[in-house]
Amino acid sequence: MQWRALVLGLVLLRLGLHGVLWLVFGLGPSMGFYQRFPLSFGFQRLRSPDGPASPASGPVGRPGGLSGPSWLQPPGTGATQSPRKVPQRSEPGVCGPAHWGYVLGGRDRGPDEYEKRYSGAFPPQLRAQMRDLARGMFVFGYDNYMAHAFPQDELNPIHCRGRGPDRGDPSNLNINDVLGNYSLTLVDALDTLAVMGNSSEFQKAVKLVINTVSFDKDSTVQVFEATIRVLGSLLSAHRIITDSKQPFGDMTIKDYDNELLYMAHDLAVRLLPAFENTKTGIPYPRVNLKTGVPPDTNNETCTAGAGSLLVEFGILSRLLGDSTFEWVARRAVKALWNLRSNDTGLLGNVVNIQTGHWVGKQSGLGAGLDSFYEYLLKSYILFGEKEDLEMFNAAYQSIQNYLRRGREACNEGEGDPPLYVNVNMFSGQLMNTWIDSLQAFFPGLQVLIGDVEDAICLHAFYYAIWKRYGALPERYNWQLQAPDVLFYPLRPELVESTYLLYQATKNPFYLHVGMDILQSLEKYTKVKCGYATLHHVIDKSTEDRMESFFLSETCKYLYLLFDEDNPVHKSGTRYMFTTEGHIVSVDEHLRELPWKEFFSEEGGQDQGGKSVHRPKPHELKVINSSSNCNRVPDERRYSLPLKSIYMRQIDQMVGLI
């Protein structure tokens, strides 16, 4: 009997050793995100920083072993490392077997059931069905808001009632930063109504806004949120109404007299005190719409909040012929830019507006920094200012040098697929091992500059997380492969990148992604009177809140993804989306400086170095946004540092090339 016990012991020992090998070296079951969509980033075999796989290393985080996937390792030798070369692709947007075999089914597995599923055709009937589902999603949320919440700011979709500012708790910034008692959801949804071709409801909504919304309120709001959600929507709707081509159908308003533009001006004037009495030119984060900056206000602000105002403020200035708004927004951007690290070129995420000292030294692509980078590029697209593009190029290179980890090419080579991590702005050293859901916007931004290969890889990472949970957790730990912050407030960033990648590649994979997202939202977030925030992406419990960006962005991008014949794609007019998803036509008119003829000793400078008169806010001069414009002067032509067909197409829109 002893020999039987010995044999049994050896068998159990061997099975135990196999189990350890499977878990430690990735030789067994996938440690990926989801059974049907496994991702095994770096866990098949743990590699040393300098060379091939080490056969005798401990598991992640265990003393004596390696520290985990190559994302944990520095990207090179610091400031001396060579810049990443953007790979060239003969067939943009079509991932080869080496990539999809890795991302969709494990390293080196090649074509499998997932590749067959996602690279197949997407029938026109299914596409129309998904388009109608996206429209129905918007209509269900919008109609319930109008029935149960208007004129309050947001809808509580579970209890079917409205929500406004939290007057009882001024410190509740999660609510009070956004809700200003100005019918936020209605205002934010205006251009979505137009994009979906609902002219009657658009006209009705515009009249409601004109007749019922006022900004003369004792509400303390975040300057950034009021700008992107309210100011941006008013300007977008105004340009839709005054567009002589009317590509979305008849969106004109009888006897319209630029009321939305005047409302935008009124709101912007109420935000201007945030830019006063600040030693750096960086604005205060909050302002009371009636009384100005509160006496007990915070002197600390995030980079994105202070540096993502230029698109909306710039459009307003150029429509009014009043340089004030663009001047203060551009001054804030330059002030932040001048505070970047001399060694890395990176910016932090929180700064003191009086001292210019960095309070938050984390540099990443998510909360606190995301739209700062986005608006450097989009300001250039709209206004054609060379300085904006130069800042973006420099920022993007620093991002590639210090934030990007993984192999150089998405589709080939050794190492983990690309990922952008959070680092210390001064040293470039890794600060933590999580990413947040806001970072999912970045593949869409990469599409705009033509770095489509990298965008494809990064988008696949976020989509894999979505596939596991049916949502994007607010914060995800890529080393532990688990959420750190579990809620999902119906954010649009992954949908936005999916839409832009489909426009760039026309690969039906992204239609399948959009369908998965639509079905997840319908399954997990639809409640009695709308769509609710997911409180917990694992157990799918909900919170009674439907943020306004669900209608202004999430539904809009999903609808446009499936509506191939939408005027956005077919009208011949080029469009850009703000960081809140508001649509803006890209034309020559916004590339002109209406105030360039007026000079004075005080004020800013034009591109020729001459001082420019900055009219007082009350010196209102309305410029019809539908007027014809002359060609941009020859001296404003310049060579583009980015060798990108997408950037060239952007410039061709306005006749610069």
C-alpha positions, 0 to 999 in steps of 0.5 A, a space after each residue: 500500500 505504501 507504493 500506491 501512496 507514493 505514486 499518488 503523492 507523485 501524481 499530485 505533486 506533478 499536477 501541483 507543479 503544472 498548476 503553478 507553471 500555468 499560473 506563473 508563466 501563462 502556460 495554462 488558462 488565460 489570465 485575460 479580461 473575459 472568457 470569450 475575449 481573452 487578453 494576456 498582455 505580458 503574462 504568457 511569459 514574463 520578460 526582463 527589461 532588457 531581453 528575452 523571456 526569463 524562464 525562472 521568474 516569480 509572479 507579478 509583484 512577488 519579491 525576488 521575481 520580475 515586476 510584471 509586464 513590460 508596461 512597468 518598465 521605463 520606456 527607455 533611458 529617459 530624455 535620451 531615448 529616441 522618439 517612437 517612429 509612427 509605423 506606416 501601413 499599406 492598409 490602414 485599419 485592417 489588423 493582421 492575424 498577428 495582432 488580432 490573434 493576440 488581442 482577440 484570442 491570445 498570442 500567436 493563435 492567428 485567425 480564430 472565431 473572434 477574428 472571423 466574427 469581427 472582420 466579417 461584413 455587417 449587413 445593411 439591414 443590421 446597420 439600419 436596425 442599430 441606427 434605429 436602436 441608437 435613435 430610440 435610445 436617445 428619444 427614450 432618454 430625451 422624452 423622459 427628461 422632458 416629461 419628468 425633469 424639465 426645466 431642471 438640469 438632469 433626469 433621475 431615471 429610476 424615480 422619474 424626477 428632475 435633479 438640480 443643484 444641491 443647495 443644501 450641500 455646496 461642497 457636493 461638487 459632483 453635482 454642483 460643478 455641473 448643474 447650474 439650474 439652467 435646464 442643462 440636459 435640454 441645452 446639451 442635447 440641441 445639436 443631437 436633435 439636429 444631427 438626427 434630423 428631427 427638425 420639429 423637435 429641434 425648433 421647439 427645443 431652441 424656442 424653449 431655451 430662448 424663452 425659459 433659460 436664464 444665466 442670472 442665477 445664484 449658482 456656483 459652477 465649474 467654468 470648464 463644465 459650463 463652457 463645454 456643455 452649455 456654451 458649446 451647445 449654444 454656439 453649435 445650435 446657433 451655427 446650425 440655425 444660421 447655416 445657409 446650406 441647412 444640411 440636416 433639413 430645415 433647422 431654421 427658426 422663424 424670426 431668429 435674431 441670434 438669440 442663442 449667440 447672445 445667450 452664449 455671450 451672456 454666459 461667457 461674460 459671467 465666466 470671465 471673472 474666473 480669469 481676473 486676479 490670478 497671477 498666472 493667467 490660469 483661471 479659477 476653477 469655479 465662478 458664481 454666475 451672479 456674483 463672480 468668484 466666491 471668496 472662499 474659492 480654491 486656488 488649485 485647478 486641473 490642467 484640462 479644466 483650465 486649458 480646455 476653453 479655447 475652442 468654445 471661447 475662440 468660436 465665440 470671439 470670432 463670431 462676435 468680433 470680440 477678442 476678449 474671450 479667445 484672448 483669456 482662454 489662449 493666455 491660460 493655455 500658454 501659461 500652462 504650457 510654460 509650466 511644463 517640465 524642462 526635462 520631459 516636456 510633460 505637464 502635471 494634472 493639478 496646478 496652483 493658479 497663483 504660484 504656478 506650482 504643480 500640486 498634482 505631478 501625475 502626467 497621463 491621458 485621463 482625468 485632469 489632462 485629457 481635453 488639454 491635449 485634445 484642444 491643442 489639436 482641435 484649436 488648430 483645426 478650427 482656427 489655423 493658428 500655427 502655435 497650437 499645432 506646434 504645442 500639440 506636436 511637442 506634447 504628443 512627442 513627449 507622450 510617446 517618449 514617456 507615457 507610451 509603454 509596450 512594443 513600437 509597432 502594434 502589429 508586430 515585434 516582441 513585447 506587450 501591445 501599446 499602453 499609455 501609463 501615468 508617470 511623474 511629470 518631472 522624471 517620467 517614472 511610473 506613478 501607478 498601474 491604473 488607467 481611467 475611462 476618460 483615456 479611451 478618447 485618445 484613440 480617436 484623437 490619434 485618428 485625427 493626426 493619422 496615427 491609426 495603427 497605434 489607435 487601433 491597438 489602444 482601442 482594442 485594449 479598452 474594448 476588451 475591458 468593455 467586453 468583460 464587464 459590459 461597461 468601462 469601469 471608471 478606473 481599471 488596474 492593468 497590473 491586477 487586471 481588475 477595476 479600482 473604481 467600479 462605476 460607469 456614468 454612461 461615458 462616451 469616450 470609447 464610443 467616440 473613438 469607435 466612431 472615428 476609427 470606423 470613419 478612418 478605416 471603414 472596417 466592419 469590426 467597429 460596427 460590431 463594437 458599436 453593436 456590443 456597446 448598444 446592447 450592453 447599454 440596453 441590457 444593463 442601464 435602461 430603467 423605467 424613465 431613461 438610462 442610469 449610471 452603473 454603480 458597480 460594473 460587476 454586479 450591475 447595480 445602478 445609480 439614479 442619475 443620467 448625465 447630460 453627456 449621455 444624450 449629447 455624446 454617447 447617443 450621438 456617436 452611436 447614431 452616427 456610427 451606423 448612419 452612413 448617409 448622415 449629412 455629417 458624412 455626405 453633405 460636403 461640409 467638414 465637421 469637428 466635434 468639441 470635447 462635449 460632442 457638439 458639432 462645429 463646421 470647419 470653414 474659412 470663417 473661423 480662420 479669420 481674425 475679425 478684430 485684426 483691423 483694430 490696434 491699440 497699446 493695450 491688448 494682445 498681439 496678432 500673428 504679425 506681432 502687432 498689438 490687438 485691441 481687445 474690445 470690452 465685453 459689452 462692445 458686441 459685434 455680431 458676425 453672421 456665421 453663414 457669411 462668405 469669407 475670403 481666402 486665408 492670406 498667403 503669409 499664413 501658409 506654412 509647412 506641416 511638421 506632421 506627415 499625415 494625410 489626415 492633417 493634410 485633409 484638414 488643411 485642404 478643408 480650408 484651402 491652406 494647401 
